[in-house]
Amino acid sequence: MRKNRDLIIDFEKLGTICIDEFQQAFIEDIAGVKEFYGVRFVTSPTLRIPVTNEYGDPLIVRGPSGGIITRLDTHHYHPACLDYKL
């Protein structure tokens, strides 16, 4: 049986904040994980964002064509080999 070794960064205590503040908190926490805990690699990370309005009421995210968006795949890609500088 495989034990779950995921590292969870909990932002729940931030409550309802604007996306720009969340972005800053996320960037700072990821930098801290790298600097303080020595994490250098991750495999298939997932970021779940509960989208709300300024009052915390859930919102539906719609794309330009009007369809509901529930999942975004990243447009950031990297080489499959480690022949690049980290």
Gaussian input, Z-matrix of N, CA and C with variables (Angstrom, degrees):
# hf/3-21g

backbone

0 1
 N
 C     1     B1
 C     2     B2     1     A1
 N     3     B3     2     A2     1     D1
 C     4     B4     3     A3     2     D2
 C     5     B5     4     A4     3     D3
 N     6     B6     5     A5     4     D4
 C     7     B7     6     A6     5     D5
 C     8     B8     7     A7     6     D6
 N     9     B9     8     A8     7     D7
 C    10    B10     9     A9     8     D8
 C    11    B11    10    A10     9     D9
 N    12    B12    11    A11    10    D10
 C    13    B13    12    A12    11    D11
 C    14    B14    13    A13    12    D12
 N    15    B15    14    A14    13    D13
 C    16    B16    15    A15    14    D14
 C    17    B17    16    A16    15    D15
 N    18    B18    17    A17    16    D16
 C    19    B19    18    A18    17    D17
 C    20    B20    19    A19    18    D18
 N    21    B21    20    A20    19    D19
 C    22    B22    21    A21    20    D20
 C    23    B23    22    A22    21    D21
 N    24    B24    23    A23    22    D22
 C    25    B25    24    A24    23    D23
 C    26    B26    25    A25    24    D24
 N    27    B27    26    A26    25    D25
 C    28    B28    27    A27    26    D26
 C    29    B29    28    A28    27    D27
 N    30    B30    29    A29    28    D28
 C    31    B31    30    A30    29    D29
 C    32    B32    31    A31    30    D30
 N    33    B33    32    A32    31    D31
 C    34    B34    33    A33    32    D32
 C    35    B35    34    A34    33    D33
 N    36    B36    35    A35    34    D34
 C    37    B37    36    A36    35    D35
 C    38    B38    37    A37    36    D36
 N    39    B39    38    A38    37    D37
 C    40    B40    39    A39    38    D38
 C    41    B41    40    A40    39    D39
 N    42    B42    41    A41    40    D40
 C    43    B43    42    A42    41    D41
 C    44    B44    43    A43    42    D42
 N    45    B45    44    A44    43    D43
 C    46    B46    45    A45    44    D44
 C    47    B47    46    A46    45    D45
 N    48    B48    47    A47    46    D46
 C    49    B49    48    A48    47    D47
 C    50    B50    49    A49    48    D48
 N    51    B51    50    A50    49    D49
 C    52    B52    51    A51    50    D50
 C    53    B53    52    A52    51    D51
 N    54    B54    53    A53    52    D52
 C    55    B55    54    A54    53    D53
 C    56    B56    55    A55    54    D54
 N    57    B57    56    A56    55    D55
 C    58    B58    57    A57    56    D56
 C    59    B59    58    A58    57    D57
 N    60    B60    59    A59    58    D58
 C    61    B61    60    A60    59    D59
 C    62    B62    61    A61    60    D60
 N    63    B63    62    A62    61    D61
 C    64    B64    63    A63    62    D62
 C    65    B65    64    A64    63    D63
 N    66    B66    65    A65    64    D64
 C    67    B67    66    A66    65    D65
 C    68    B68    67    A67    66    D66
 N    69    B69    68    A68    67    D67
 C    70    B70    69    A69    68    D68
 C    71    B71    70    A70    69    D69
 N    72    B72    71    A71    70    D70
 C    73    B73    72    A72    71    D71
 C    74    B74    73    A73    72    D72
 N    75    B75    74    A74    73    D73
 C    76    B76    75    A75    74    D74
 C    77    B77    76    A76    75    D75
 N    78    B78    77    A77    76    D76
 C    79    B79    78    A78    77    D77
 C    80    B80    79    A79    78    D78
 N    81    B81    80    A80    79    D79
 C    82    B82    81    A81    80    D80
 C    83    B83    82    A82    81    D81
 N    84    B84    83    A83    82    D82
 C    85    B85    84    A84    83    D83
 C    86    B86    85    A85    84    D84
 N    87    B87    86    A86    85    D85
 C    88    B88    87    A87    86    D86
 C    89    B89    88    A88    87    D87
 N    90    B90    89    A89    88    D88
 C    91    B91    90    A90    89    D89
 C    92    B92    91    A91    90    D90
 N    93    B93    92    A92    91    D91
 C    94    B94    93    A93    92    D92
 C    95    B95    94    A94    93    D93
 N    96    B96    95    A95    94    D94
 C    97    B97    96    A96    95    D95
 C    98    B98    97    A97    96    D96
 N    99    B99    98    A98    97    D97
 C   100   B100    99    A99    98    D98
 C   101   B101   100   A100    99    D99
 N   102   B102   101   A101   100   D100
 C   103   B103   102   A102   101   D101
 C   104   B104   103   A103   102   D102
 N   105   B105   104   A104   103   D103
 C   106   B106   105   A105   104   D104
 C   107   B107   106   A106   105   D105
 N   108   B108   107   A107   106   D106
 C   109   B109   108   A108   107   D107
 C   110   B110   109   A109   108   D108
 N   111   B111   110   A110   109   D109
 C   112   B112   111   A111   110   D110
 C   113   B113   112   A112   111   D111
 N   114   B114   113   A113   112   D112
 C   115   B115   114   A114   113   D113
 C   116   B116   115   A115   114   D114
 N   117   B117   116   A116   115   D115
 C   118   B118   117   A117   116   D116
 C   119   B119   118   A118   117   D117
 N   120   B120   119   A119   118   D118
 C   121   B121   120   A120   119   D119
 C   122   B122   121   A121   120   D120
 N   123   B123   122   A122   121   D121
 C   124   B124   123   A123   122   D122
 C   125   B125   124   A124   123   D123
 N   126   B126   125   A125   124   D124
 C   127   B127   126   A126   125   D125
 C   128   B128   127   A127   126   D126
 N   129   B129   128   A128   127   D127
 C   130   B130   129   A129   128   D128
 C   131   B131   130   A130   129   D129
 N   132   B132   131   A131   130   D130
 C   133   B133   132   A132   131   D131
 C   134   B134   133   A133   132   D132
 N   135   B135   134   A134   133   D133
 C   136   B136   135   A135   134   D134
 C   137   B137   136   A136   135   D135
 N   138   B138   137   A137   136   D136
 C   139   B139   138   A138   137   D137
 C   140   B140   139   A139   138   D138
 N   141   B141   140   A140   139   D139
 C   142   B142   141   A141   140   D140
 C   143   B143   142   A142   141   D141
 N   144   B144   143   A143   142   D142
 C   145   B145   144   A144   143   D143
 C   146   B146   145   A145   144   D144
 N   147   B147   146   A146   145   D145
 C   148   B148   147   A147   146   D146
 C   149   B149   148   A148   147   D147
 N   150   B150   149   A149   148   D148
 C   151   B151   150   A150   149   D149
 C   152   B152   151   A151   150   D150
 N   153   B153   152   A152   151   D151
 C   154   B154   153   A153   152   D152
 C   155   B155   154   A154   153   D153
 N   156   B156   155   A155   154   D154
 C   157   B157   156   A156   155   D155
 C   158   B158   157   A157   156   D156
 N   159   B159   158   A158   157   D157
 C   160   B160   159   A159   158   D158
 C   161   B161   160   A160   159   D159
 N   162   B162   161   A161   160   D160
 C   163   B163   162   A162   161   D161
 C   164   B164   163   A163   162   D162
 N   165   B165   164   A164   163   D163
 C   166   B166   165   A165   164   D164
 C   167   B167   166   A166   165   D165
 N   168   B168   167   A167   166   D166
 C   169   B169   168   A168   167   D167
 C   170   B170   169   A169   168   D168
 N   171   B171   170   A170   169   D169
 C   172   B172   171   A171   170   D170
 C   173   B173   172   A172   171   D171
 N   174   B174   173   A173   172   D172
 C   175   B175   174   A174   173   D173
 C   176   B176   175   A175   174   D174
 N   177   B177   176   A176   175   D175
 C   178   B178   177   A177   176   D176
 C   179   B179   178   A178   177   D177
 N   180   B180   179   A179   178   D178
 C   181   B181   180   A180   179   D179
 C   182   B182   181   A181   180   D180
 N   183   B183   182   A182   181   D181
 C   184   B184   183   A183   182   D182
 C   185   B185   184   A184   183   D183
 N   186   B186   185   A185   184   D184
 C   187   B187   186   A186   185   D185
 C   188   B188   187   A187   186   D186
 N   189   B189   188   A188   187   D187
 C   190   B190   189   A189   188   D188
 C   191   B191   190   A190   189   D189
 N   192   B192   191   A191   190   D190
 C   193   B193   192   A192   191   D191
 C   194   B194   193   A193   192   D192
 N   195   B195   194   A194   193   D193
 C   196   B196   195   A195   194   D194
 C   197   B197   196   A196   195   D195
 N   198   B198   197   A197   196   D196
 C   199   B199   198   A198   197   D197
 C   200   B200   199   A199   198   D198
 N   201   B201   200   A200   199   D199
 C   202   B202   201   A201   200   D200
 C   203   B203   202   A202   201   D201
 N   204   B204   203   A203   202   D202
 C   205   B205   204   A204   203   D203
 C   206   B206   205   A205   204   D204
 N   207   B207   206   A206   205   D205
 C   208   B208   207   A207   206   D206
 C   209   B209   208   A208   207   D207
 N   210   B210   209   A209   208   D208
 C   211   B211   210   A210   209   D209
 C   212   B212   211   A211   210   D210
 N   213   B213   212   A212   211   D211
 C   214   B214   213   A213   212   D212
 C   215   B215   214   A214   213   D213
 N   216   B216   215   A215   214   D214
 C   217   B217   216   A216   215   D215
 C   218   B218   217   A217   216   D216
 N   219   B219   218   A218   217   D217
 C   220   B220   219   A219   218   D218
 C   221   B221   220   A220   219   D219
 N   222   B222   221   A221   220   D220
 C   223   B223   222   A222   221   D221
 C   224   B224   223   A223   222   D222
 N   225   B225   224   A224   223   D223
 C   226   B226   225   A225   224   D224
 C   227   B227   226   A226   225   D225
 N   228   B228   227   A227   226   D226
 C   229   B229   228   A228   227   D227
 C   230   B230   229   A229   228   D228
 N   231   B231   230   A230   229   D229
 C   232   B232   231   A231   230   D230
 C   233   B233   232   A232   231   D231
 N   234   B234   233   A233   232   D232
 C   235   B235   234   A234   233   D233
 C   236   B236   235   A235   234   D234
 N   237   B237   236   A236   235   D235
 C   238   B238   237   A237   236   D236
 C   239   B239   238   A238   237   D237
 N   240   B240   239   A239   238   D238
 C   241   B241   240   A240   239   D239
 C   242   B242   241   A241   240   D240
 N   243   B243   242   A242   241   D241
 C   244   B244   243   A243   242   D242
 C   245   B245   244   A244   243   D243
 N   246   B246   245   A245   244   D244
 C   247   B247   246   A246   245   D245
 C   248   B248   247   A247   246   D246
 N   249   B249   248   A248   247   D247
 C   250   B250   249   A249   248   D248
 C   251   B251   250   A250   249   D249
 N   252   B252   251   A251   250   D250
 C   253   B253   252   A252   251   D251
 C   254   B254   253   A253   252   D252
 N   255   B255   254   A254   253   D253
 C   256   B256   255   A255   254   D254
 C   257   B257   256   A256   255   D255

   B1=1.4555
   B2=1.5243
   B3=1.3176
   B4=1.4637
   B5=1.5213
   B6=1.3095
   B7=1.4637
   B8=1.5198
   B9=1.3202
   B10=1.4580
   B11=1.5245
   B12=1.3022
   B13=1.4573
   B14=1.5290
   B15=1.3176
   B16=1.4642
   B17=1.5197
   B18=1.3091
   B19=1.4555
   B20=1.5302
   B21=1.3118
   B22=1.4658
   B23=1.5221
   B24=1.3264
   B25=1.4640
   B26=1.5210
   B27=1.3108
   B28=1.4656
   B29=1.5328
   B30=1.3226
   B31=1.4623
   B32=1.5269
   B33=1.3211
   B34=1.4649
   B35=1.5273
   B36=1.3246
   B37=1.4697
   B38=1.5273
   B39=1.3352
   B40=1.4671
   B41=1.5247
   B42=1.3279
   B43=1.4577
   B44=1.5240
   B45=1.3166
   B46=1.4572
   B47=1.5217
   B48=1.3368
   B49=1.4645
   B50=1.5219
   B51=1.3178
   B52=1.4698
   B53=1.5335
   B54=1.3118
   B55=1.4632
   B56=1.5287
   B57=1.3342
   B58=1.4634
   B59=1.5225
   B60=1.3302
   B61=1.4671
   B62=1.5312
   B63=1.3427
   B64=1.4557
   B65=1.5164
   B66=1.3243
   B67=1.4611
   B68=1.5270
   B69=1.3184
   B70=1.4647
   B71=1.5263
   B72=1.3354
   B73=1.4655
   B74=1.5244
   B75=1.3203
   B76=1.4576
   B77=1.5329
   B78=1.3192
   B79=1.4691
   B80=1.5266
   B81=1.3228
   B82=1.4639
   B83=1.5313
   B84=1.3339
   B85=1.4575
   B86=1.5232
   B87=1.3179
   B88=1.4658
   B89=1.5268
   B90=1.3331
   B91=1.4699
   B92=1.5284
   B93=1.3347
   B94=1.4620
   B95=1.5117
   B96=1.3187
   B97=1.4637
   B98=1.5230
   B99=1.3136
   B100=1.4649
   B101=1.5252
   B102=1.3341
   B103=1.4604
   B104=1.5270
   B105=1.3258
   B106=1.4587
   B107=1.5272
   B108=1.3453
   B109=1.4564
   B110=1.5227
   B111=1.3263
   B112=1.4595
   B113=1.5154
   B114=1.3254
   B115=1.4604
   B116=1.5186
   B117=1.3354
   B118=1.4614
   B119=1.5216
   B120=1.3269
   B121=1.4622
   B122=1.5234
   B123=1.3188
   B124=1.4622
   B125=1.5277
   B126=1.3176
   B127=1.4625
   B128=1.5186
   B129=1.3041
   B130=1.4654
   B131=1.5268
   B132=1.3415
   B133=1.4668
   B134=1.5303
   B135=1.3184
   B136=1.4613
   B137=1.5168
   B138=1.3036
   B139=1.4602
   B140=1.5248
   B141=1.3277
   B142=1.4682
   B143=1.5273
   B144=1.3377
   B145=1.4569
   B146=1.5306
   B147=1.3426
   B148=1.4653
   B149=1.5350
   B150=1.3198
   B151=1.4652
   B152=1.5317
   B153=1.3383
   B154=1.4705
   B155=1.5240
   B156=1.3196
   B157=1.4587
   B158=1.5282
   B159=1.3201
   B160=1.4724
   B161=1.5296
   B162=1.3294
   B163=1.4659
   B164=1.5269
   B165=1.3352
   B166=1.4563
   B167=1.5183
   B168=1.3244
   B169=1.4640
   B170=1.5325
   B171=1.3386
   B172=1.4760
   B173=1.5268
   B174=1.3206
   B175=1.4639
   B176=1.5190
   B177=1.3212
   B178=1.4580
   B179=1.5248
   B180=1.3238
   B181=1.4646
   B182=1.5205
   B183=1.3229
   B184=1.4616
   B185=1.5261
   B186=1.3196
   B187=1.4512
   B188=1.5090
   B189=1.3377
   B190=1.4639
   B191=1.5384
   B192=1.3320
   B193=1.4676
   B194=1.5212
   B195=1.3415
   B196=1.4595
   B197=1.5096
   B198=1.3355
   B199=1.4575
   B200=1.5211
   B201=1.3254
   B202=1.4696
   B203=1.5213
   B204=1.3355
   B205=1.4650
   B206=1.5267
   B207=1.3256
   B208=1.4681
   B209=1.5173
   B210=1.3328
   B211=1.4575
   B212=1.5202
   B213=1.3120
   B214=1.4601
   B215=1.5173
   B216=1.3103
   B217=1.4627
   B218=1.5149
   B219=1.3323
   B220=1.4510
   B221=1.5265
   B222=1.2981
   B223=1.4624
   B224=1.5254
   B225=1.3301
   B226=1.4614
   B227=1.5170
   B228=1.3140
   B229=1.4602
   B230=1.5201
   B231=1.3190
   B232=1.4576
   B233=1.5165
   B234=1.3316
   B235=1.4686
   B236=1.5239
   B237=1.3179
   B238=1.4631
   B239=1.5269
   B240=1.3193
   B241=1.4659
   B242=1.5154
   B243=1.2994
   B244=1.4631
   B245=1.5345
   B246=1.3231
   B247=1.4641
   B248=1.5167
   B249=1.3037
   B250=1.4577
   B251=1.5042
   B252=1.3095
   B253=1.4568
   B254=1.5187
   B255=1.3372
   B256=1.4640
   B257=1.5040
   A1=109.15
   A2=116.92
   A3=122.06
   A4=109.60
   A5=115.92
   A6=120.42
   A7=109.59
   A8=116.01
   A9=121.22
   A10=108.88
   A11=116.33
   A12=121.61
   A13=111.21
   A14=116.51
   A15=120.66
   A16=110.55
   A17=115.79
   A18=122.31
   A19=106.83
   A20=116.39
   A21=120.83
   A22=108.87
   A23=116.25
   A24=122.06
   A25=105.58
   A26=116.81
   A27=121.93
   A28=110.40
   A29=116.40
   A30=122.25
   A31=111.59
   A32=117.32
   A33=121.48
   A34=112.75
   A35=117.60
   A36=120.86
   A37=112.82
   A38=117.07
   A39=119.90
   A40=111.29
   A41=116.71
   A42=119.63
   A43=110.86
   A44=116.36
   A45=121.39
   A46=108.89
   A47=116.00
   A48=121.77
   A49=108.64
   A50=116.06
   A51=119.20
   A52=109.17
   A53=115.73
   A54=121.60
   A55=111.52
   A56=118.20
   A57=120.66
   A58=111.46
   A59=117.53
   A60=120.89
   A61=110.36
   A62=116.84
   A63=120.01
   A64=110.58
   A65=117.13
   A66=121.18
   A67=110.34
   A68=117.50
   A69=120.93
   A70=111.27
   A71=117.31
   A72=121.21
   A73=110.57
   A74=116.79
   A75=121.57
   A76=110.81
   A77=116.44
   A78=120.74
   A79=110.95
   A80=117.00
   A81=120.61
   A82=111.66
   A83=117.33
   A84=119.78
   A85=112.07
   A86=117.91
   A87=120.51
   A88=109.86
   A89=117.66
   A90=120.70
   A91=110.35
   A92=117.44
   A93=121.27
   A94=112.55
   A95=117.56
   A96=121.35
   A97=109.64
   A98=116.20
   A99=120.79
   A100=110.94
   A101=116.95
   A102=121.68
   A103=113.12
   A104=117.70
   A105=121.13
   A106=113.52
   A107=117.26
   A108=120.05
   A109=113.19
   A110=117.31
   A111=120.65
   A112=115.46
   A113=118.14
   A114=120.48
   A115=108.55
   A116=115.90
   A117=119.34
   A118=113.12
   A119=117.80
   A120=120.58
   A121=109.85
   A122=116.38
   A123=123.43
   A124=107.69
   A125=116.70
   A126=121.47
   A127=109.39
   A128=116.05
   A129=123.49
   A130=113.94
   A131=118.41
   A132=118.90
   A133=111.09
   A134=115.66
   A135=122.47
   A136=108.70
   A137=117.05
   A138=122.73
   A139=107.32
   A140=116.22
   A141=121.44
   A142=107.11
   A143=116.77
   A144=121.88
   A145=109.38
   A146=117.35
   A147=119.54
   A148=109.19
   A149=117.58
   A150=122.77
   A151=109.95
   A152=115.72
   A153=121.46
   A154=110.29
   A155=115.07
   A156=119.59
   A157=108.17
   A158=117.63
   A159=120.92
   A160=113.55
   A161=117.15
   A162=121.54
   A163=112.85
   A164=116.57
   A165=120.84
   A166=114.11
   A167=117.22
   A168=120.55
   A169=109.24
   A170=118.19
   A171=121.01
   A172=112.27
   A173=115.34
   A174=122.40
   A175=109.71
   A176=116.20
   A177=122.42
   A178=107.40
   A179=116.73
   A180=121.55
   A181=107.92
   A182=115.24
   A183=120.94
   A184=109.95
   A185=115.48
   A186=122.17
   A187=111.54
   A188=117.44
   A189=121.62
   A190=113.81
   A191=116.72
   A192=119.69
   A193=112.58
   A194=117.38
   A195=121.19
   A196=114.74
   A197=117.98
   A198=121.26
   A199=111.74
   A200=116.05
   A201=121.60
   A202=109.52
   A203=115.69
   A204=122.74
   A205=107.54
   A206=117.00
   A207=120.59
   A208=111.96
   A209=117.04
   A210=120.48
   A211=109.33
   A212=115.80
   A213=121.65
   A214=108.36
   A215=116.59
   A216=120.65
   A217=107.37
   A218=116.17
   A219=120.36
   A220=112.08
   A221=115.86
   A222=121.79
   A223=109.71
   A224=116.22
   A225=121.22
   A226=108.49
   A227=116.36
   A228=120.97
   A229=108.92
   A230=116.08
   A231=121.56
   A232=108.64
   A233=116.92
   A234=119.19
   A235=111.29
   A236=116.06
   A237=120.67
   A238=112.01
   A239=117.70
   A240=119.97
   A241=109.71
   A242=116.79
   A243=121.47
   A244=111.26
   A245=117.77
   A246=121.96
   A247=112.68
   A248=116.76
   A249=121.00
   A250=108.81
   A251=115.98
   A252=121.32
   A253=110.46
   A254=116.92
   A255=121.79
   A256=111.12
   D1=128.51
   D2=-178.80
   D3=-84.84
   D4=129.31
   D5=176.70
   D6=-83.77
   D7=145.57
   D8=178.10
   D9=-75.69
   D10=117.91
   D11=-179.94
   D12=-113.36
   D13=20.55
   D14=179.55
   D15=-65.65
   D16=144.38
   D17=173.44
   D18=-97.19
   D19=120.53
   D20=-178.98
   D21=-104.83
   D22=126.30
   D23=173.25
   D24=-102.92
   D25=113.59
   D26=-173.14
   D27=-95.35
   D28=118.12
   D29=179.43
   D30=-103.62
   D31=8.78
   D32=-174.74
   D33=-57.42
   D34=-36.32
   D35=-177.89
   D36=-67.77
   D37=-15.47
   D38=178.35
   D39=-72.06
   D40=-21.45
   D41=-178.72
   D42=69.16
   D43=-150.33
   D44=179.26
   D45=-85.97
   D46=117.52
   D47=-179.95
   D48=-133.45
   D49=162.91
   D50=178.46
   D51=-73.31
   D52=156.63
   D53=-175.96
   D54=-61.08
   D55=-31.78
   D56=178.91
   D57=-66.78
   D58=-39.80
   D59=176.72
   D60=-67.18
   D61=-39.13
   D62=177.25
   D63=-62.79
   D64=-42.21
   D65=178.87
   D66=-58.34
   D67=-45.54
   D68=-179.90
   D69=-63.91
   D70=-43.72
   D71=178.82
   D72=-62.56
   D73=-42.33
   D74=180.00
   D75=-62.72
   D76=-48.21
   D77=-179.45
   D78=-60.57
   D79=-44.62
   D80=-179.72
   D81=-65.08
   D82=-40.23
   D83=-179.92
   D84=-69.42
   D85=-39.25
   D86=176.72
   D87=-64.08
   D88=-41.14
   D89=176.74
   D90=-62.09
   D91=-38.75
   D92=177.75
   D93=-65.83
   D94=-39.53
   D95=177.61
   D96=-61.44
   D97=-40.73
   D98=178.85
   D99=-68.78
   D100=-49.87
   D101=-174.10
   D102=-72.05
   D103=-49.60
   D104=-172.08
   D105=-85.09
   D106=-30.39
   D107=-174.53
   D108=-111.22
   D109=-3.30
   D110=174.66
   D111=72.66
   D112=19.29
   D113=178.53
   D114=-72.40
   D115=127.38
   D116=-178.16
   D117=-118.23
   D118=-22.98
   D119=-177.66
   D120=-136.93
   D121=151.42
   D122=172.78
   D123=-136.79
   D124=157.30
   D125=177.63
   D126=-124.13
   D127=122.74
   D128=175.54
   D129=48.85
   D130=54.63
   D131=178.61
   D132=-69.81
   D133=152.40
   D134=178.48
   D135=-127.97
   D136=136.54
   D137=176.70
   D138=-116.82
   D139=118.27
   D140=-179.97
   D141=-104.34
   D142=123.35
   D143=-177.13
   D144=-119.38
   D145=110.15
   D146=175.23
   D147=-75.33
   D148=105.37
   D149=-173.95
   D150=-81.17
   D151=128.61
   D152=-179.58
   D153=-138.37
   D154=174.32
   D155=169.08
   D156=-89.72
   D157=-173.00
   D158=-176.30
   D159=-67.20
   D160=-12.93
   D161=179.45
   D162=-99.13
   D163=-1.88
   D164=-179.40
   D165=90.35
   D166=6.46
   D167=178.17
   D168=-78.66
   D169=132.19
   D170=-178.49
   D171=-59.09
   D172=142.83
   D173=177.14
   D174=-121.96
   D175=153.81
   D176=173.62
   D177=-97.71
   D178=130.95
   D179=179.16
   D180=-92.31
   D181=127.99
   D182=-179.51
   D183=-119.60
   D184=142.24
   D185=177.25
   D186=-79.61
   D187=177.47
   D188=-179.33
   D189=-58.05
   D190=-30.10
   D191=-179.89
   D192=-86.53
   D193=-1.22
   D194=177.66
   D195=96.68
   D196=-7.29
   D197=179.52
   D198=-74.45
   D199=153.24
   D200=179.86
   D201=-75.44
   D202=133.50
   D203=179.31
   D204=-107.20
   D205=121.90
   D206=177.18
   D207=-119.19
   D208=-12.06
   D209=-178.98
   D210=-149.82
   D211=134.37
   D212=174.61
   D213=-118.06
   D214=131.43
   D215=173.29
   D216=-94.93
   D217=136.86
   D218=-175.93
   D219=-63.14
   D220=149.18
   D221=174.38
   D222=-99.52
   D223=6.90
   D224=179.18
   D225=-93.33
   D226=121.04
   D227=179.93
   D228=-125.52
   D229=156.00
   D230=177.98
   D231=-136.63
   D232=161.34
   D233=178.71
   D234=-60.10
   D235=149.35
   D236=-179.21
   D237=-76.65
   D238=-13.16
   D239=179.90
   D240=-106.91
   D241=169.65
   D242=-179.63
   D243=-100.34
   D244=28.42
   D245=-179.71
   D246=-85.28
   D247=27.70
   D248=177.79
   D249=-127.92
   D250=156.79
   D251=-177.26
   D252=-75.84
   D253=133.72
   D254=178.74
   D255=-90.59

